[in-house]
Amino acid sequence: MSLLIRIVSGACCRSTHHRLAVDSLRFIAAGERWVNLFLRYHKEFLLGAKAPDDEFKDFRNHVLHVAENEWGGALASARQWYRATVRSLMASDWPTAVYSAGVMSHYLTDPFMPFHTGQSESEGAVHRAAEWSICKSWDELIRIAETDCGGYPPVPAAEGDEWLEELIRSGAKQAHQSYDLLIDHYDPVAGTKNPQAGMDDIAKHAISSLLTRAVVSLARAIDQAILEARAEAPEIRMTVPTLVASVNMPGRWIMNRLADRNDRAELQAILDEYIATGKVIEHLPADEKEVRQLHAREVLHVSVEELNRIPARPAGTQHSGITSGASSEPTQDADEMKGADKVSEVIQTPVQQTPVQQTPVQQTPIEQTPVRQTSVLREPNASDVVPARDAVHKKRRHFLELASPVVDAPSIGPKTADRLAEVGIQSVSDFLQADAASLAVSLAVNYINPKLIQDWQDQTRLAVSIPGVRGHDVQLLVASQVRTVEQLVEQVPQRLLNRVLSVALSPAGQRILRDSQPPDLEEVEDWISWARNARSVSTSQSSTDAA
């Protein structure tokens, strides 16, 4: 029986709600006939499990805020669809009964996930990415639950008139204990690159316990519906060939692949906004946006405009970097589409039975000694502090000088240097003093426009000014919209790293890095510290200064 459940799970499940619904069949106590019935109508079961997201879009009903007077509609909606399941069972309307049970599963299990038990501005950067990571890490999370967390927990049978509501409340209270933990231990940059790397092991252990509890709780609710309906399951024989024939494997894997591409695009937009602004507003998914607005009005009693001004604390500040089972490489679409081989693997594998702001920095003339950085006006967080290594950095050499040939400047190759020489640009100093718009006209090359030249000049100015930085370092900085020494000194290291990594992991960033590795937090801290010992460059202003 578990083999048939695994085939449906491996071939048909495209979301965490699908996984929760199908996995619950392993724990139905009503008997094999009922499990066969759900397997026979697995399409209806999975359709129902996603209907609240895909069809109803009643997102307020997906949450239960246990610390805010149980705000949200999950309890009432779960009860409504429980009753619908019982009615259809009593009428022997099996497809409708299984569909209704699938819908109930969504409202019942959503409050077992931390971000459906509370609301804050900080969750916007990680909510959607964490859900994707949970879905893509399902097998690993279940292994953690079985090996480290005692397996699937016992959930008592229903007692009392509000047994269903108490079942959901109990799960939501446990989930809410991990609300802040998941924000702190989820790295949105790592999770967007590779969903299995987003959660560290602390987060994975917390989520694994919640998933298994949700699974067994759903099974108890289905059992109770069967008991209350006093229905007899029909005789249905399910065999492996019959089930595999109904799966329509190629079409489902194509849909999985398309869904993954859409997910990646959505998550990248969320990450880009978070990196640029420190929180996510514009690119929040529709469900999160609606719940955020309703919560602001009904619970906080503030306008969305006021809400937008509330700062969000950074995500992933306590991510340990330990993510067992996660590769450092991005997952590829091909890895998500195994086709019939995956079902074959499921069939052949033995089944395991389981019961603020800073003052600007004065730049130092080249011939003078460095000027000490002015003090920070806000109280820094522990993660904001750059180690004091300035005494060492003062001895660092500059890899680019004003007298250097222009070919040594970042992004200037031999062909471009020859073109520049033809219009009188021989040295780095010549290049920095040139007007970008006039130079673009003089070069008369289609792809070399004033904006590109200004980028090159800002890279070059940073390289001349700051000791220790290399060409690809300043290319990444300018691509991350850090164009001046003043801007660099004002950066919070972790936030700057997030922005730089977003560039570095893109195709353009890979071309910049070539064989070099992306920077880590220590290297970014070095850039900021070295910028405090920058020398001034008496040439034309940067694009930011000019603006």
N, C-alpha and C positions, 0 to 999 in steps of 0.2 A: 504493500500500500504506500509506504513512504517513497518507493521508487516512482510511482505514478505522480505523486505530489512534486517530486523533484523535477520530473520532466516538464510539468506545467510551469514550475518556478523558473527553470532554466530557459525554457523556450518562449514564455509569454510575458514574464514580468518585466516591466519597463520603469517601475517607480517603487519607492519604498512602500506606498500604500498597497501596491500589488503584492509585494513580498510579505507584508504583514498579513494580508488576507489569506494568501495561499498557505503560508506557514502555520496559520491557526488550525488548518485542517488536520494537522498531525496530532492535535490535542483534543479533538472532539471526542467526547466520551459516549455519544449517543449510538455509535456503532458504524460498522463498515458500509452499510447501505447508505447512510447519510453522507459519508465522505464520497462515495461513488456518485451520489446525486450532485454534489458540488463540483466534482471533477467533470461530470457530464455537461454541466452548464457553466464551465469555468469562464467562458467568454462573458456571460452575463454577470458573473461574480466580479470579474476584473473591471468590466464597464461600470458597474455600480460603485466599486471602490474608488474610482476616479471621477465619478459624476459630480460630486460637490465642487471640485476644482474646474472641471471641463464644461459642465452644463449649468449647474445651479449658480455658481459663483457667489454664494452667500457667505462671504469670508468671515463676517462677524461670528457666524455660527461654528467656526472651526477652532475657536479659542476658549479657554477657561482660565481667567486670571485669578488664581486662588488667593492672592494677597490683596485683591481689589474687589471684594464682595462678590466674587465669582462672576465678574463681568465677562460677557460673551454668551454665545448661544449653543455651545456644544452639548450641554446636558439635555436641553429640550429637544434638539435635533436628533440626538442619539436615541432618545426615548421614542420620538415620532417614528423613526424608521425601524426600531425594534418592534413596535406595534404593527407596522406595515408588514414586517416579516412574519409575525405570528398569524395575521389575517390570511396571508397568501398560503402559508403552510396549512392552515385549517381548510382552505378551499382546494388544496392539492394543486395549486397553480405554481408548479415547481420553478419554471424560469423566473417568474416574478418574485417568488420567495427568495431565490438565490441572489437575484439582482438587489432586492431590498436589504438583504443581509450584507451585501457588498457596500451599499450606501451607508448602512449603520456602522460598518467597520471604519469608515473614514472619520465620522464624527466621534466615534469612541476612541480611536487611537491617536488622533491629532493632539489632544491634551497630554499625551505621554511624551511629547517632544518639548524641550524647554522653551523654545521661542513661541509656543502657543499658550504659555502660562503667564506671560508678562509682556511689557512693552517698554522700550527705551530707544533713544536716538542711537545708542551704540550698536544695536543689533543689526541695523540696516546694512552694514558693511559685510556681515557674515551670514545672515539668515539664509539667503538663497544658496550661497556657496556651501554652507554646512549641510543643507538638505541634499545637495548633489553628492557631497562627499559621503554622506550616510548611505545613500542609494548605491554608489559605486563601491563602497567598502562593506557591503552587506555580509558576504561570506566570512570576511576577516572578523567583523564584529560578532558574528554568531560564534566563531571559534573562540574568541576572547571570553564570551559569556560562558561557554561550556568548559573551558579549561581554567579560567581564573575567577569566575564569578558564581560558581555553583550551578551553572546551567539554567534551564528554564525554571522560574520560581513557581511554587504551588500557589494557586489562587483558589480560595474557598468557593464553594457553591453559593448561589444567590440566597440571601436571607433578608426579609423585610420588604416593605413596599417600595423603598427607594434603593434597592440593591444595585441597580444599574448606575444610578447617579453616584452612589458611594464608591462603586468600582472605578469610575472615571475620576472622581475627586481624589481618591487615594493615589492613582497613577500621576495625576497632575501635580499633587503636592511633592511627590518624589522628583518629578521632572523639574519643578521650579527650583529645587535645591541646586540644580546644575545650570541655571540660566546664566549667571555671571561667569561661572566656570567655563562654559562653552565659548563665550565671547573672548575670554582671556587666553584660552588654550587653542583657539582656531586661528590659523594664519591664512588670511584671504589671498595673499600673493602665492603661497605654496599651493593652496587648494585650487586656485584657478589654473595653475600650471598642471597639477596632478591631483585630482580629488582625493586620492588616498593619503596624500601627504598633508592635507589641510589640518586634520586633527592630530594632536600628539597622543601619546599613549594614555595620558590622564583623561583626556576627552573621550577617547575610544572606550575606555573601561566604563565611564559614566553612561555613555549612550548605549553600549551593549546591554547593560542591565535594564534600561528602559525599553529597548526593543523586545527583549524576551518577555518582559512583564506584559507589554501590550499584546503580544501574540497569544499568551495564555488567557489573558482577560477577555480577548475577543472570542476565543474558543468557549469560555464559560458562558458568554452572552448568547452564542449560537445554541449551545446546549439548552439553556434556559428557554429560548424561543421554541425549540423543538418540544421540550417538556410541556410548556404552557399550551401549545397548539394541540397536544395529544394526537399528533399525526403519525402515520405509519409511512416509512420511506418506501418508494417503489423498488421493485427488483431491477437493478441496473448492473450489468456486467461490464466492467471496464478492464481492457487489456492494453498492454503497451502498444501494439500495432494500431489499435483503434484510436488511442489517445494521440499518438504521434501523427496519424493521418489527419487529425482535426486541427493540428497546430498551425499549419500554413507557414512553415519555418522561413522560407526566403523572404516573404513579404514582411514578416515581423522583424527580421534583422535589418532590413532596409529602413524600416521605421525607427528602429533603435539608433541606427547610424545618423539619420536625419535629426532625431531628437537630440543626440549628443552635440551635433554641430550647433543647433539652436541654443542649447544650454551654454556652450562655450562662449558664443557671441554675447549672450545676455550677461554672463558672469564677467566678461571682460569689460563691458560697459559699466557695470557696477563698480568694478575694481578701479577703472580709470577715474570715475567721479570721486571715489573715496580717496585715491591718491592725490587728486588735484585739490580737494576741498576739506578732507578730514571727516566727511560723513556722506551719506547717500540720501538724496531726496529725489532728484529728477529721474533716476533710473531704477527706483524701487519697482519690483514687480507689482502687478495690479492688486494681488491679494494683500501684500504688505502695505501698499499705499492706502488701500481702503481701510484696513484695520487701524493704521496709524492715525488717519483722519478722524475716524469714529471715536477712537480712544481719546484723542485730544479734545473733542467736543463733549463726549459723555462722561469721561472720567477726570481728565485734567482741567476741563472747562477753560481751554485756551484756544486761540485761533491757530490755523496752520502757519500763518506768518510768524506768530510768536514761537511756535514749535521749531520752525526752521532756524531760529536764532539760538536755540539751545545747543551747546557744544556736545560732541560725542567723544568719549574717551577712546583711545586707539585700541584696535582689536589685536589679539594675538600676542600681547605683551609678556605672557607667561608661557608661550609655546616652547616646549623643551627641546624641540628639534628631534625628539625620539619618536619615530613613527614606524613601528615594526610592520614589515610587510609592504612598505611603500617605496617605490622606486623614485630616485631623484629626477628621472627623465619624464617629460610630459607623456601622458597616455595618448595613444594614437587611435584614430577612428578604426583602423583595422583590428586593434585589440578589442574593440567593442562589438565586432561582428564576426563571430566564429561559425555561423551557419549551422549546418547539420552536424558538424564535428562536435559542437558543444552538447547537443542532445545525445549524440552517440556516447560522449564521455559520461554524461549523466547516467545513461542506461547501463553502461558497463562498470561503473564504479560501485563497489559494495556500499550499501547503505548503513550508516551508523545509527542505531536506534537510540533515542534520547528521551527520557520521561519529560599766546601772548606776545609780547613783542620785544625786540632788543634795539638799543641805540646803534646807529650806523658806525662802522669801523673806519677809522682814518687810515688810508693806505700810506705806506712809507715810501719816500723817494728811494730810488735804487741805490744811491750813494750813502744813504743814512741807515742807522740801525733800526730794527723793527720796533713798532709801537705796540704796547700791551693792549690787548682787547679790553674794551669797556665792559663793565659788569652787566649781567643779565637783569632786566627789570622785573621779570616774573620769577616766582619760585619754581625751579625746575623739578621735574619728576626724576626719579632715579634713572629711568631709561633715557632721559634727555642729556645727561651729563656726558661731556666729552672728556676722556682721560687727559690729564695735564702732561703732555709729552713734548711741550714747546721747546724745552731746552735742547732736545735732540733734533727737532725739526729745523731749528735755526741753522744747523750745519748742513741741511740738505741743499743740493744743487738744483738749479733751474735747468730743465732740459731744453729750453728754447730761449733765445736771446733776441733782442731787437735787431742785432746785426746779422742774425742767422739768415741763410738763403731762404727764400720763400718756399722752396720745395720741402723744407723741414717743418713747415706749419701743419697742424692737423688738417686732414681732408684734402690737402694739396698734393696731388701726384705729379709726376714728371710732365705729363701732357699739359695739365693745367698750368704748371709753373712756366712752361715754354710760352703758352698763350699770354700769361701775365707779363713775362719778360718783353714780349712784342709791344706791349702798351706801357712799358717803362717801370713795371713793378719787379724789382730784383730782390729786395730784402723783406724780412718780416715787418720792419718799420715802414717801408714803402706801402706794404699791403694794409697795415692798420690805419694809415693816414688817408687812404683812398676813400672816396665817396662811393658807397655801394651801388647806387642807382647809375651814376656816371660810368662806373667800371663795368657794369653789366652791359651797357650800350656799347662801350669800347670793345669788349670781348666778342660780342655778337655771336654767342653760342646759345642755341635754343633753351637748353636746360639750365643754364647759369643765369638766374634772375637775381634781383636785388635781395630778396629774402634769403636765398641760398648763400650769397656772398656775406650778408650780415651774420648768418650762422657761423660761417667760417671765421669771420673776424672776431666774433665773441669767443669762439673756441681758442683762437690764437691768443687773444688778450688774456684769457685765463691761464693758458700755458706759460706765457711770459711772466705773468704776475705771481703765480703760486709755485713755490718750490716743491719738487717731488712728484708732481702730477705728470702723467704720460698723455700721449695724444688721444688714446681711446677713452681715458678718464674724462677729459674735457668734452669730447664728443658726446658721451653719455649724459654729462651734466647739462649741456645746452639742449640736447634732445628732451631732457626732463624739465626744461624751462628754468634752469638756474644759469643765468648768463653773466653775472657779475660777482666779484669777490664779496661785496656787501650781502648779496642774496645768499651766497653759500654760507657765510658766517652765521646767518640768522636761522639756518635750517636745524630742525630736530632730527637727529641721526636716523632713527627708525623710520620716520615718515619719508625722509629723503631716500633711504634704501628702498622702500616700497616703490617709490616713483621710478628710481633708476632701474630696478629689477623689471618693472613693467616694460621699460624700453629695451633692456638687455635681452629679455626673453622673446622679443618680437623678431620677425625676419630682418628688419633693418638693424636691430641691435646685434643680431648674430653676425651681420656683415661688418659692423664696427669692431666687434670683439675678435673675429676670426678665430684664432686658436687660443685666445686668452679666456680665462674664466670670469664670470660675472663677479662684481665686487661683493664682499660681505660687510657686515656691520662695522667691523674694525677698520676696514679700508675707508668706508664712508666717514667714520669718525676722524681718520687721519686727514682726509681732504679738508674737513671743516677746521681742524686744528692747524693744518698748514696754511690755510687761507688767512688765519690771524697774523701770519708773518709775511703777508703778501707785500710786494713792492708795487708802487704806482707806475703806470705806463702813460706817458704824456703823448697821447695820440688822440684821434677822433673818438667820440663817445660811442658807447655800445647802443644797441637798439633800445634797451630798457631805459638807459639814461636819456636818450634822445626823446623817448616818448614822454 
